[in-house]
């Protein structure tokens, strides 16, 4: 997923996604999360054998992955017998390909991306989702907010070419004709919005809106997920063959268990996750103020009643059905319910919604 903002001064004329998703640093978390089990994936009280695994992230390093960094920094993976290499993603990294090739045990992707990979011959399975809401949003200025889909009629919306199918699907879901909205090619640049060249800009909830906020620019975000377009995002993705291999499956359970523990810590103190990110990746060009703001904003789309009841990363059968309908609108063929598997989450949370 292209999911993943320097502060001070005017916004530069072109901000890349890499520059936008800045970084964090390291406050110590006060104590470990109460109730986090230290048991093995099977609940026997001990972890499996030591293993070295690669966990492929979906974008360049930023607080977008703050919970995972906390798990690494606090030794949660190590306590589960894993030595975890966190591989950065980016515009030239195909995360699904890393898992298909065997160079990564698990990667962070998006359901529509997984479906497209499978349509090309991969056999990937979604075993969880970090985001409860897709981060896709239409950003507008506070002085002229776009708050509902019908307000898009007659408006100019900036959008990168690769994201046009998503907006087309969003319009169709909300009974808007494509010719009622003018799409303006944009290179993910907020300057076209702040300069008044467009009325709205398609972007991600936890990056460009944060960039504007840090610059003191009032804006409004209309989450597409709030109006029917909610592809499962930041998905935990593995090979089906890995689920069928006892040793690899056991490693996946441990990896997901440790990651979930880290994200529980993140929820308690997102600022600490932001601080840690900047500390861990000093060469990533990350701005601490931006990372702290992003860490806080990201809470809106990562946690829900469902995660409170069933555990971080949970997804429902209704979400699966909704995504399959979205795939039809996006022109993705061949996906079925078999692309999702609840069994890893069920094992991780067998004793309740803490890992």
N, C-alpha and C positions, 0 to 999 in steps of 0.2 A: 504494500500500500504506500502511496506517496505521503501517508500520514507522517509527520513529524514536522532572537529578534532583538537586535541590539538596541540599546536605549540611548537617548540623548541626541539632540539636534534634529534636523529635518530628515524625513525619510529619503533615502537615496532614490534616484530615478528608477532603478531596477533592483529589486531584492530577490535573490534566489531562495528557493525553499531551504537549501542548506544553511544560508545565513539566517533565515528566519527562525529555525528551530534551534535556539541557542542552548546554553548549558547551566550546570548547577554546582554545588559545592558541599562540604561535609560537616554538618553538625552531628553530634552524637545523639542517637535516639535514646530517649530515657527509658531503658528497660526493654525487655523483649515482649512481644505480643502475648498477652495472657491467653492460655488455652491452645497455643499452637502445639500440636502433637509432634513428638520427636520419633514417632514410630516408623516402621518400614511401610512401603506401599501396601503390603498385605496386612498391616496392623499387628505384626508379631512382636514389635518392640525393638527390632534391630534393622539396620539398613542392609541393602544388598552389597555385593562386592564393589570395591572401588572401580570407578570408570571415568575416563576422559571423554567429554562430549562437547560438541559445538552447537551453540544456540545462535541461529541467524536472526538478527534484528531486521526490521523492515525499512529503516532509514538511518541516516547518520546519527551519531551520538547526541542525545539531548535528554532533558527530563521527561520526554515522552516515554522513556524506558526507565523512569526513576525507581519503580518498584523492583525491577530486575537488578538494578545497581545496588539497591539496599540488600537484596538477597545475597549478592556477591560479596559486598563489603562486610556484612554481618556474619559471614561464614555459614549461611543457611544451606547452601548447596554442599559445602564441605561436610557439614554435619550429617548430610544424607549420603555421603560417600561419593560425591561427584566433584570432579575438577572441570569447571565449565569455562569454555572459551566463548566470549561474547563477540560475535562477528558483526561489525557495522554494515548497514545497508547503504543505499544511496541510489542516485539516478542510473548508475551503471552496474548495479548489483541486482540480479534476478534471484530473489530469496527462495522462491519455489524450486528453481533449478538447483540451488545448493542442497536442498533436501532430496530431490530426485536423484542427484548424482551421488549422494551418500556423504558429501562433505559436511553436512549438518544433520544432526539427529532431529531437530525441530526448527521451524522458522515461523516468524510472524508474517502473516499475509492478510488477505481479505477474501471473503467468500466468493465474490465474483471473479477475483483473480485465480483462486483455486479452481473454480469451475472452468475457466478458460484454459488453465494448464492441463486439466484432465481431458478436456476436449481435444487437446493436442497429443494425448497419449500418456500423460502422467496418471498415477493412481494415488492421489493425495487425499487425506482425510482431515476434516476440521474436528478438533477434539475440545475446543473451548474458544471463547472470545473475550478479549480484554475490554473491548468497548461495548457497552450496552446500547449506545446510540452511535450511529455512523457520524463522523465529524464533519461531513459535507455541509456547507452552509452558504447562504447568499448574504454577503456582507454589504451593508449600506451605511451611509453617513447618518448620524443621529438627527441632523436637521431635516432629513428626508427619508425616514426609515421605511424599509420594505418589510412588513410584518406578517403578511399572509400571501399565499400563492396568487390570488386574484389581483393583487397589486402589481404583478409583473406585466400585466397587459400594457402594451405600448412602451415598455421600458427597454433600455439597452443594458445587457448583462455581459460583463467581461468573463471570458472562460477560455482556458487552455483547450486546444483541440482534442486532446485525449479525454477530456472530461465532458465533452458535448453529449455523448450517449447518456450519461447519467442525468444531465439536465433535461434531455428529451424525455427520458422515462419519468422524471419528476413532473414535467408538464402533463404528460399523458395521464398519470395517476390522479392529477388534480383537475382534469377536464379542461386543460388549456391547449389550444392549438399552437403548433410550432411557429406559425406565421404571426402569432400575436405578440411574440417576444423576439427582440433582435439580439442575437449573440454577437459579441464583438471579440475577435481574437485577442487574447491576453497572455502574457508570459508570467502569470502569477505575480503581478506587479501592482501593489496597492496605489501606486502613483496615478494610475488611470482613474481610480475612484476619487482620490483626494483632489485631483485636478478637474473633476467634473466631466470627464470624458465618457463615463458610464454611470448608470444609476445604481448598479449593484455589481458585485464581483463574486464569482464562485471560488470558494477557498475552503480551508479547514478551520473549524471552530477554535482549535487550540493553537493556531499560529498567527495568521494575519490580524484577526481581531485583537490578539494580545499585542502585536506590533503597534497597532494604532493606539491602544490604551496606554502603552508605555510612552508613546509620543504625546499623550494628552489629547488625542483626537477622539471625540465622541462618535460611537458607531453602534449599529444594531446588527445582530446575527440572527438570521432565520434558519434554524436547523431543518434540513430537508427531512430528517428522521421524524420530526414532529408533525409532518404532513404526508406520511405514507411512504417515503423513500428511505428505507433503513437497511441497506445491505450490511451483513455482519462484517465487522471491521476489527482489525488487529487480532486476527484469528491465530490460535495455536494450531499449527499445521504439521502433519507427519505423513510418512509413507504408510500405506495400508500394510505393506509387507513388514514394517517395523512393529506394528501392532500384533502381528501374527508370530513374531519372533519373541520367545519368552524373555530373553535377556534384554533386548532392546525395549520391549514393552515395559519392563520393570524400571529401566533407566528413564523412560518417558514419564512414568508415574512420579519418580523421585524429582525429576526436573520440574514438572508442573507443580508438585507439592512445594518445593522450595521457592519457586517463582510466586506462587499464591501467597506464601508467608511474607515475602517481600512487599507485595502489593497491599497486604493488610497493614504493614508498617507505614507504607506510603500514605494510606488514608488517614492514619493518625497524625502524621506530621509531614505534609507535602513540602514544606519549606526545607526540612532536613534533606529530603530527596533532591531538591534543587541545589542546595549547597554541595551535596556529595557529587552530583554530576559535574559541576564546574571543577571540583577538586580532582576527580578521576580523569577528566579529559581537558587539561589546561590548554591544549593546542587546538581545540575545536572551535575557537572563536565565540565562545558562549558568554552571554551577558547575564550576570547574576540576577539583576532585577527582573529581566525578561523571563528567566527560567523560573523564578519564584512565582511570577504571575501565571505563567503557563501551567505550572504544577497545580496551582489552585483551581484554575479554569477547567483543567482536565478532569477534576472530580465529577463534574456535571455529567460526563458521558461514560464514566467507567463503573459507577456504582448505582444500584437501584434496589428496590424491594426484592427483586429476584436474587441478587447477589447476597443480600442480607439473609434471605431464607435458605438459599441453596449453595452459596459459596461463590467466591470471585471467579469470573470466567464462565459462569453458567449460561446456558442458552436453552430455550424452550422449543417444543415441537412446533408451536405457532410461528416462532421465528424462522424455523426451517421452511415451513410452508410459504411464509411471506417471501423468503429469499428465492425460492424456486419460481414464484410468480414474477419476481423482479428479473430473474434470468431470462424469462421469455421476452420481457420488454427490452432487455439489453441484447437480445439476439444470441444468447448463449445456449447451445443445444446439448442435450445428453445428460444433464445433471439430474440426480435422483436423491432421495433421502439417504441413500447409502454413502453420500459424501460427508455425512456427519456421524460422529460416534460419541455417545455420552459416557461410555464405560470407564474411561480414564478419570473423568471428573467424579463419577460415582465412587471410584476406588479412593481417590484423594480425600473425598468428603464423607467417607463411610461413617465417621464418628461425629459428623456435624459440619456446619459451614465454615469452620476454620480448618486450615490445612494441617 
